[in-house]
C-alpha cells in the first residue's frame, strides 16, 4: 500500500470527530491545564497546612511537585504548537490531575493529620528523601536486579524460542515435549524455588533458572501457536518451488510467527519480573527484592517503599522499551488503520 494512503489511529480519530465548537475547545484547554491547577493546590496544602504534632518535612516534596508541574506546563506549550502532542496531553490530563489529587489526600492523611500512622505509612517527603539518601545503595541493588533479570530472561527466551519452533514445526518433537510443557506450565515457576535453591550450585544460578523457567513456557506456547496458525498452502507453494526444510523454517515459519513470538516475549517479561522479586526476597543476597526484605526486617518502611517505587519505575521502563521494540519490528503490519 502506498505510504500516503496509510491512516494512523490519530488521523482516523481526527477524521471521524466532528468539528468542535469554541466552548468545546475551551473545555479541552481547561482539562489540559487542570493538572497544573491541582499541582498548585498540592503545593498550597503542603506549605500552608500545619503538620501533625512533631511530623517534620523538607522541601523535597515541594520540589518534586514543582518539577511535575513544570514538565506538564512544557508539554502544554509544545501541545499548543503541535496538535498531536495536544491530543495526547488532553487524553492524559485527567489522569495526571487524579494523581495530584491522590498525593494531596495521602499527604493529608500522613504528614498533616497523622491518621495513617508512622512507621507503616511514611509521607511522600520521607519517601523522596529515602530515595535521595539511599541512591548509591539503591543503584547498586538495581544493577544486580537487572543483571539477574536479563540473564534469566534471555536464557528462558532463547530456549523457549528454540523449543517453540521445534515443536510447532515438527509433530514428532511436539509429541515428546508437549506432556512436559503441560506439566510445567500448570505450575508457577516460583513453586520450584525451594528445590532449586537446594540443588543449584549457587543462589544466583538457581535464581536464573527460576526466572528462565517462568519465561520459557509463555514464549514456547506463543511460538507454537504462531507457527500452527500459518496457512499450510504457504509451505506447499514453497516446496513446489524447491524450498528445503531450513528455508521453510527461516523464510516462512519464523517470520510469520514473529507477532506471536513478541507477544510471548512480553508475557515472559512479566513472569520474569515476578520470579525475580520472589527469588531475591527468599534466596539471593543482593538486589532490590533482597533490599526490601532487609529494610522491612528493621522496620525501615520509608526505605522499603522507596525500593518498591524504584522497582515499579524499572518495570514500567522495561515494558515501554519492549512496546517500542515490538512496534518497530512489526511496522510491516501497518495497514489501512494502525
N, C-alpha and C positions, 0 to 999 in steps of 0.2 A: 504494500500500500504506500502511495507517495506520502512523504513526510508532511506535506501541507494539508492532508486530509485527516490526520490524527487529531482526535479531540480528547483533551485531557479531562480529568474529573472536574477541575476548577472551571474549565471552559464550558463544560456541559451544564454545570450549575448556573453559570452566568447566563447561558442561552435560555435555560428553562425558567429562570426567575423573571418576574415582571419588573418593569421599571419602578424604582422606589420613589415615593413622594418625599417632599422636603422634610416632613415630620419623621418619616422612617429613617432617613439619612441622619437626622439629628439624634435619633434614638440610638443608632449604631455608634455614633461618636461618643455618646454618653456612656454606653456599655463598655466601649474600649477604654474610656477614661476612669471607669468605676474602680479598677484595681488601685490606681494611684490615690483616689479618694479614700478607699478603705485602708491603704497603707498609711495615709496621713492620720487616720483615726487610731491606727495601731501605735504610731509614734506618740500621739497625744495621750493615749491610755498609759503607755509605758513611762513617760516622763512626768505626767501631771497627777496620776492617781497614786496615792501613797502606798508604800509597801506594807505587807503584813508583818507586824512585830519587828523581829530582828532580821528579816529577809534582806539580803544585800544584793545589789545589782551593779552592773558596769555598763559601759557603752557598747558592748559587743552586739547586743540585740538591736539597738538603735541603728548602728552601722549596717547590720545585716538587712534590716527593713529598708533603710535608705538605698542600699545597693540594688535591692529588688525593684524598688520604685524607679530608680534611675534606668535600669535595664528595660523596664516596661515603657518608660517615657521615650527612650531612644527608639524602641520598636514602634511606638505610636508615630513618632516623627517620620521614620522610614516608611511607615504604612501610608502616611498622607502623600508620599511621593510615589509609592509603588503599590498598586491595587492588590496584588497577590499577597503581600505582607499584611495589608489591612484586613483582608478576608480571614487569614489565619489568626490574627490578633483578635478579630471580632468573635471568632469561634472559641478561642481560649480565654478571653477576658472574664466571663462568668466564673470559670474555674479558678483563675487567679484571685478574683475577688473573694471567693469562698475560702481559699487558703489563708488570705489575710484575716478573714473573719475567724477562722479556727485558731489562728495564732493569738488573736485578741482574747478569745474565750479561754484558751489554755493559760495564757499569762494571767488572766484574772483569777482563775481557779487555783493557781500555784503561787506566784510571786505576790499578788495583790491581796488575796483573801486567805490563802492557806487551806482552802477546802480540800485540795489534794495535797496531802502532807508529804514532807521530805522524810526519808531519803528516796522513797519509791517514785516520786514524781518531781524531779528537778525541773525548774523553769527553763525556758529556752536559752536565757542568758548563760546559765550554767552549762548547758549542752554545748553551746558555741565555745565557751572558754575551755571546756574539756577537750574539744577538738583542737583548739589552738595550742593548749599546753602539752597535749599528748601527740602532737602532729608527727614527731620523729618516730615514736614508737608505733603509732597507727600506720604510718607509711611503711615501716618495716614489716608489720604484720600483714598489711595489704599486699605487699610484694610477695611474701611467702604464700598467701592465699591464691594469688593469681598464678604463680608458678605451679602450684598443686592443681588448681582448676584446669589450666590449659594442658598440662601433661596428661591428666586423666581424660580430659575431653577429647583431645586429638587421638589418644590411644584407642579409646572406645569408638570414635568416629571412623577411624581407618579400618578397624576390624569390622565394624558394622557395615560399612560400605562394601567391603570385600565379601562378607557373608551374605549381604542382601543381593548383590549382583549374582553371586554364585547360585543362591537358592532361587532367585527369580528367573534365571535363565536356564538352569539345569534342574529338571524334575528329580533326578536321582539324588543329587546333593540335597535338595529340599526334603526328600523323603527321610534322610538320616538326621538332618539338622532341625527340622520342624518340631519334633517332640520335645527336644531340649529347650527350644525357644518358648514353647507353650508353658513349660515348667518354670523356667527362669523369669519369663516375662510377667507371670502372675505374682511373683514375689518381689516386693520392693528391694532395691539393691542394698539399702541400709540395713536390711534384716541380716545380711551376711556379715555385718561389721564385727561382731564378737568372734566369729570363727576366723575371719580373715586376719584380725589383729593377733590371733594366737599363732596362725600358720605362717604369716608373712615374715620375711627376713627383717623388715623394719616397719615402723608405723607409717612412715612416709610412703613406702611401696604399697603397703596394704591399703592406704587411703586412695592411691592412684588406681588400684584395682577396683575399689568400690565405686569411684566416680566413673571409671571406664565402663563398668558393668551397667551402670544406670544410663549411660549414653548409648551403649551397644544395641540394646533392644529396640528403642524407637527408631534409630537410624536404620537398622536391619529391616524392620517391618515396613517402614516408609519406602525403602528402596525396592523391596519385593513387590509392594503394591504398585509402585510406579512402573516397574518392568512388566508385571502381569497385565496392566491396563493398555499396553501397547497393541495396536492393531496388528494382528498376525499377517495381514497382507503386506505389511512393510518388509517383514522377514522374507516372505515368499518372493516378492519383487526383487529384493537384493540377492537372494540365492539364484534367481533366474539370470541375473547379470554376472554371476560367478563370484559373489562375495564369500569370503571364508568366515569361520566362526568368530575369529578375533575381530573381523570387520563388523560382523553383526552386533557384537558386544559394544565395541568402541564407537561405531558410527551410528547405530540405531538405538540399542538398549539404554546405554548410559545417557546420551543426550536427551532422549525422550523422557527419562525418569528423573532428570535434574530437578524439576519443580517439587516432586515428592521427596527427593533426597534433601533438598534445602528445608522442607517442612520438618522432616525427621531430625535434621541437624539443629533446628530451632528448638524443637521439643526436647532434644537431648541436652541442650544447654540448660534448660530449666531443671531437668533431672540432675544435671551435674552440679548446679548451684546448691540444690537441696542436699545432695550427698556430701558436698564439700563442707557445709556447715555442721552436719551431723558427725562427719569424720573428725573435724577439728575439735568439736566440743567433747567428743568421747575418747579420742585417741591421740591425734597429732599434738605435738608440744610447741606449736607456733601457728601463726595465722590469726585472722580476725575472730573466727569461731572460738579458738582457744582463749583469745583475749577477753571475749565476752564472759566465758565461764570463769576465768581468773578474777575479773573485776566483780562479778556477781558474788563470788565466794567471800570477798572483802567488803561487800555492801557498798561498792562504789558505783552506784546506779547511773550517775551522770556519765561516767566514762563508758559504762556498758552501753547506754543508749547512743553515745557518740559513735561507738564501733558499729552499732546496728545501722545508724544513719550512713556511715561510710559504705557498709555492705550494700545498702539499698541503692546508693548512688553508683557504685561499681556495676551492680547487676543491671540497672537501667541503662548505663552507658554501653555495656556489652550487648544488650538487646537492641539498642539503637544502631550500633555498628553492624550487627547481624542483619537488621532490616535494610540498611543501606547496601550491604553486600548482596543481599537477595534481590533487591530492586535492580541493582547494576547487572547481575548475572542474568536475570530474567527480562531484561529490557527488550529482547526479541519477541516477548509475548504481547507487547503493546499492539492493540488493535484499534478498532474504531473508538472504544472507550477504555481508558486505562483503569 
